[in-house]
Amino acid sequence: MPLFKIGKRLEIIKENPFRLEKEIQSLTEQNLSNIFRLNFIRSEFSINNFRIDSLAFDKETNSFVIIEYKKDKNFSVIDQGYAYLSLMLNNKADFILEYNENQNETLKKNDVDWSQSRVVFVSPSFTAYQKEAINFKDLPIELWEVKRFENDTVSYEQIQKLEAQESIKTISRTDVTTQKVAKVIKVYTEQEHLGKGSDEIKELYEKFKAAIFNLGEMEIKPKKLYIAFISGTNVIDILIQKRAFKIWLNLQKGELDDPKKIMRDVSATGHWGNGDYQLQINSDENLEYILSLVKQSLKKNKK
């Protein structure tokens, strides 16, 4: 889809292609927080004859993220992705040491959730084969296309997986590397979270979900502990329980206008989810009012 500059007539904005992978890498590393909400750890991290382009850390999931930049199209995202993940799992201490040497805090091995590790490939384009290759429900690999335009604009767009039901394990039973990685790293799905709730709670969740999507553009990213609704950053996180579900609004204490005082302030207590406001829901009694609260979080956090 071309971009246009608005004037008396729409004027097409031409793409300004990257000449080198290093250009993509430098731009991305300098803006990791804005693009991916990740903390930058190290560039060109070498270990055991492997070189990782960018090493990052996801504070939300407490996990490492490996980022690779590609301009050529002749590579297997699955083979390379699992090779990097295997490298990390076999050298955890080196990754911890690299984090501690580059951050102003100390990270211990048990502080990391290795199960939520992932690999991100960034490229100006991917082949149809590469896009098709990621259509597994449990693949810890993401593809992002980056394009630069003549008006000093750049776009990062994730290649979305189809509604895949097949597991990567079904085609890799003879691949030792994939098998070993799959025993540790897990990709969480919305359906797995919904499996914890009763039929009534599943139905109630779907009703809330549809109403939340009507508020504005958002995407769902299931995490280990909850389902995140994201627009730029987390707007609302939902934890499915047997006979209810909990929500957390990503607003800090004092930022929420809640006249009915139905949200619980959890700023001083340990809790899952992002933000300082929590609510347990088991009916649609206050649906419209709750949506007005979610809307406040969306306004603050939307991209």
N, C-alpha and C positions, 0 to 999 in steps of 0.2 A: 504494500500500500504506500504510494508516494506521499510526501509531505508538501504542503503548499503554504506560501506566505500570503497573508490576506492584504489585499489592496483593492484598487478599482476592479482588477481582474486577479484571479488566483494565479500566483506565480510558483511554479514547481521549485522545490528546494532540492538541489542535486546532492547525491551522496558524495562524501569526500573520503574515499577508502583509506584504510590504514595500510601503510607500506610495510611495516614490520610488526612482528608479534610483540616486540619490546614496547612499541607505542601503546598497544592495548594493555599490556601488563602495567606500565607506569601509570596510565590513567586510572586503571582499576584499583591498584594498590593505594593510590593517593585518596581514593574515595570509597574504600571498602565499607565504611560505616554507613554512608548515604545509600549506596547501591544495595548491599546485602545485609546490612546491620551486623557486621562482623568486626572483630578486633584484629588488626594487622599484627602478625607476629614476626615473620621473616620472609625476605625475598631470596630466591635461589638457595633453598635449603637442601644441601647435599648429604646423602647417607647411603652407604652400601651401593655405590655406583649408580644411584638414582639421584635425579635433581628435581626437586619440587619447585615449581615456578613461584607460588605464593602459599605460605602457611598462615592460616587464620584461625580464630577461635570464636565460637558462638556462645555468648554468655547466657543466652536464654536456655539452651540445651546442655550447657557445660561440655561441649564437644569440639574436637578439632575439625577444620574444614580445609581440604586440599584443593587449590585452584590451579588449573592448567589452561594456558592460552594457546590457541591453534589458528594458523592461517591456511595450512594445507588441509585437505580433506581425507587423506589416505591413512586413517588410523581407526582402530576399534575402540569405541568409548567404553565398552564393557571390559575388554581385556586390560586396557590401560587403567581404568578405574579400579578394578579389583587388585591389580598389581600394586597400586599405590596404597590401597587400604590394607592389604596384607603386609606391606612394608611398615606401615604405622603400627599395626597390632603386634608385629614382631620386634618393634623397637620403641616401645612406649616410653622408656626412660629417656631416650634421646629427645623425644617430642616434649616431654615435661621439662627437661633441662633447657631446651630452646625457648620455651615459654617463660621460664623463670629468669633467663638471662636478658629477655627483651621487654618484660613487663615489670611494673612496680609492685608486684605481689608474688607470693609463693604459692605455687600449685602443686598438690600432691597427686599421686597416681589415682588414689581413691576419689579425688575430687572430680575426675573426668568421667563422663558417661560415654564410654567407648562405643556403646551400642547405637548412638545417634551420630556417629561420624559419617561424613559424606565427601564426595568428590564433585567439584563443579568445573565443567569445561566451558570456556568462553571463546567464541569464535565469530567472525563476521557472518558465517553461514555454516550450516550442517547439511549433509546429504540426506536424501529421503531414507536411505538405509540406516544412517545413524539415528535419525528421529524415530524410526520404527523400532530400533534396537532397545530403546529405553522403555518400551511399553510393557513393563512388568510391575506388578503391584508392590513389590518389595525390593526395588532397585535403588540403592543409596547413591545415585548418580544424577546430576542435573545438567542440562544443556541450556546455555544462555547465548543468544545472538546479540552482538554489539554492532551498531552502525553509527558512523560519524557523518555529519552533514556540513554543507558549506557555510551555514549560518552559525557556526560554533555550537551546534547542538549534537548531543549524542544520546542514543537510546539503548537500553538493555532490556531484552525481552526473553523471558523463560519459555522454552519449548515445552508445552504442556503435554503430559501423558494422556493417552486415551483411558477410558474406563476399563483398565486391564484387570483381569481376574487371575491370569496365569502367574505363577511364581517363577523367578529366575532359577530356583532349585530344580525345576522339572526339566530344564535343558542343560543342566551343568552337573549331572550326577557323577560324571567321570572327570570333572575339572576339580583337582584337589584344592587349588587356591581359592576358587569360588566357594567351595564347600566350607573351608576353614573360616573364611570371612563371614559367610552367612550364619555361622554358629554364634557369632558375637554381635554383628551389626544387624539391626532390625529397622525396617521402615514401617511406621505405624499408619494405620488406615482409619478412616471415619467409621467403617463398619465394625472394626474391632472394638472401638470405644462404645458404639451403640449396642454391641453384644452384652454389655454389662447392665443394660437397663431393661425394665419390663416393657411389654408391648405398649402400655399406656405412656411410658416415658419416651419411648422411641417416637410415638405419634406426636407428643407434646414438643419434643425437640424439633421435629420436622416443621411444625407450625411456627415455632420461634425462628428457626433458620430461614424460612421463606420470608417472614416479616423483617428480619434483620437485613436480608439481601435487598429488600425493597427500599431500604434507607439510603443505599449508595453502593458503588462498586466495591466489592470485597472478594477475597478468595479464602478458601479453607486450607489450612495446613495442619493436619493432625500431628501432635507431638506425643512424647511418651506418656505424659500425665494428663493432657487435655487436648481439646480441639481448639485451635486458634483461628479466629476470624481476622484477617489482615487486610489493611489498606495503607500501604506504606510501612506501617508497623502494626503491632497487635492492637485491635480495637476492643475485642471481647474474647475471653477464653472460657470454655465450657467443659466441665467435668461431669461425665455421665455416671450416675449411681443407679442402684436398683429401683428405687421408688422416687427419685428426684434428680435434679441436676443442679450443680453449682455454677454460677457465673462470676467472673471477675472483670471489672471495667478498668481499662488501662488509664486511670486518672490518679494523680497524687492527692493526698489528703488536703482537703480544702478546695479542690478544683471542681467538685461535683455539686450541682444544685439539685438537691433531693428534698423537696418540701415535705413529703410523706415520711421521710426518714426510714425507708425500707431497706436501704443498703447498709451493711455492717462495715464499720471501719476496722480493717485488719492491718493497718500500718504498723502496729506495735507487736504483732504476732507473726509467727511463721505461717506461710501459706503458699499454695501453688498459684499459678497464673500471674499475670502482670497487673500492676495497679494496686491501689489501697482499698478498693471497695468490692465486697463480696455479697452474694445473695443466693439462697437456696430456693429453688422453684419446683413446685409439684402440681401446679395448675396454671391455667391461662387467665386467672382472675384479674391480674394487674398488667396484662400484656401491653396495652397501649401506653401505660405510664412507664413501664420498664423500657419500652422502645424509646421513649423521650430521654431516658438516661443514657441508653446506648448511643443515641444520636449525639450527645455531648462528647462522648469518647471518640466517635467517628470524626467529629468536627476538629478535634485536637490532633488526631493521629493520622488522618487521611493523607495520601500522597498528593 
